[in-house]
Amino acid sequence: MIALAAGMLAAFVAATPALAQAATIATTGNPGTVTATTAQLNGVVQAAGASSAWLFQLSLNPAFSWDAESTASVYIPRGAVEVVERMVTGLAPSSTYFYRAVIETERQGPPTFTYGPTQTFTTSATSSAYWPAESVATQLAVKRGKTTVPLTCQGDRGAGCTGRLTVAAITHKAVCASTPFSALAYGKDSQLKLRVSKSCLKLLRHNKPLRVKLSAVFTSGQPSWTDTAWLTG
């Protein structure tokens, strides 16, 4: 991030020979990390004259009209050149957004606005994982200390599912198995193999079957998912 900021600032100075005159300039940078619901907005700003602040405008249309939103404004010291960034959240998946850096300058009367060029980004598709409804009554059979859990990835535009699956005994508060999964194909049934812990194998010998909770926690912003099943030995 430090190298990126230095590069943006160097490019801004090289492209702005009138920098010594301390003009008010807003430059919209390329976006940073973009997910299904978040995006990092970047830019470089310089303010001259009266009290000024920078912000980003964000919209689903290039005219920034009916749905335009603005980030919180931040004060700019007079004459300062600053590399700025803002992480925005709550975005719609699979959507193209338009954004620009803005400088708001307070003067006598209404404030004036200096707009940077418009940039765009597209949020990624969202996805989720689920087990079929009948899995509530499913018996996950343990053979040679292992069990297999069916997992189906569902999402938009074929996005894969990535995260971690955990199987925990409900009444005994013991983790029976846990495994990461990645890039499970959209719409495809997968069989995740898990090694059952020694503590749960011991419980199975005394309490058959064992009621367990299945939980999936995703690493790419999707909502978590839970279900229950019976673990049998």
Summary of the structure (lengths in Angstrom):
residues: 233
radius of gyration: 26.0
end to end distance: 51.3
largest distance: 81.6
contacts: 724
relative contact order: 0.15
helix: 14%
strand: 49%
